[in-house]
């Protein structure tokens, strides 16, 4: 049984598209923060943008599809954990602070 090893891409077009996507998402998050400042529902679009930006970086720049399964899953868990932690901290910050207070 012969298995082919996937090689990293040397094409620049996907990287440029990912970079344009990152810049666009950054501008969208800035606009959301400026226009909807203080809106309670703003947390969820911001968390989604953070997740999407991290996914773009991991997929295109870190080339996660080419890594071993353990490392790939570890990175995807970290990418999922960051926005979830942001939402939990924002929604339950006071309770967490009281609970974790030494």
C-alpha positions as CSV (number, residue, x, y, z in Angstrom):
1,X,0.0,0.0,0.0
2,X,1.5,3.2,-1.1
3,X,0.6,6.5,0.6
4,X,1.3,9.8,-0.9
5,X,2.6,12.5,1.3
6,X,0.7,15.8,0.9
7,X,3.1,18.6,0.1
8,X,2.8,22.2,1.2
9,X,1.4,24.5,-1.4
10,X,3.8,26.9,-3.1
11,X,1.0,29.0,-4.6
12,X,0.6,32.5,-3.4
13,X,-3.1,33.0,-4.4
14,X,-4.6,31.2,-1.4
15,X,-2.3,33.0,1.0
16,X,-3.2,36.4,-0.5
17,X,-6.9,35.5,-0.3
18,X,-6.6,34.5,3.3
19,X,-4.7,37.7,4.1
20,X,-7.4,39.8,2.4
21,X,-10.0,37.8,4.5
22,X,-8.1,38.6,7.7
23,X,-7.9,42.3,6.9
24,X,-11.6,42.4,5.9
25,X,-12.6,40.6,9.2
26,X,-10.4,43.0,11.2
27,X,-12.1,46.0,9.5
28,X,-15.6,44.4,10.1
29,X,-14.8,43.9,13.8
30,X,-13.6,47.5,14.1
31,X,-16.8,48.8,12.4
32,X,-19.0,46.6,14.6
33,X,-17.2,47.9,17.7
34,X,-17.6,51.5,16.6
35,X,-21.2,51.4,15.4
36,X,-22.7,49.0,18.0
37,X,-20.7,50.0,21.0
38,X,-22.3,48.7,24.2
39,X,-24.8,46.5,22.4
40,X,-25.3,43.3,24.4
41,X,-25.5,41.0,21.4
42,X,-22.2,42.2,20.0
43,X,-20.3,39.6,21.9
44,X,-21.4,36.7,19.6
45,X,-20.4,38.2,16.2
46,X,-17.0,39.3,17.7
47,X,-16.4,35.7,19.0
48,X,-17.3,34.3,15.6
49,X,-14.9,36.7,13.9
50,X,-12.1,35.7,16.4
51,X,-12.8,32.0,15.6
52,X,-12.9,32.6,11.8
53,X,-9.6,34.6,11.9
54,X,-7.9,31.9,14.0
55,X,-9.1,29.2,11.6
56,X,-7.8,31.1,8.6
57,X,-4.4,31.5,10.1
58,X,-4.2,27.9,11.2
59,X,-5.5,26.5,7.9
60,X,-3.5,28.7,5.4
61,X,-0.5,30.0,7.2
62,X,0.2,27.2,9.7
63,X,-0.9,24.5,7.2
64,X,-2.8,22.5,9.8
65,X,-4.2,20.0,7.3
66,X,-0.6,18.8,6.7
67,X,0.2,18.1,10.3
68,X,-0.2,15.0,12.3
69,X,-3.7,14.2,13.7
70,X,-2.8,14.9,17.4
71,X,-1.3,18.4,16.6
72,X,-4.1,19.2,14.3
73,X,-6.8,18.4,16.9
74,X,-4.9,20.2,19.6
75,X,-4.8,23.4,17.5
76,X,-8.5,23.1,16.6
77,X,-9.4,22.7,20.2
78,X,-7.4,25.8,21.1
79,X,-9.1,27.7,18.3
80,X,-12.5,26.7,19.6
81,X,-11.6,27.4,23.2
82,X,-10.6,31.1,22.7
83,X,-14.0,32.4,21.6
84,X,-15.8,30.2,24.0
85,X,-13.7,31.6,26.9
86,X,-14.4,35.1,25.7
87,X,-18.2,34.5,25.8
88,X,-18.1,32.8,29.2
89,X,-15.9,35.5,30.6
90,X,-18.2,38.3,29.3
91,X,-21.4,36.6,30.4
92,X,-20.3,35.3,33.8
93,X,-17.3,37.5,34.6
94,X,-18.4,38.7,38.0
95,X,-19.4,35.2,39.1
96,X,-16.0,33.8,37.9
97,X,-14.1,36.5,39.6
98,X,-15.8,35.8,42.9
99,X,-15.4,32.1,42.5
100,X,-11.7,32.3,41.6
101,X,-10.9,34.9,44.2
102,X,-8.2,33.8,46.6
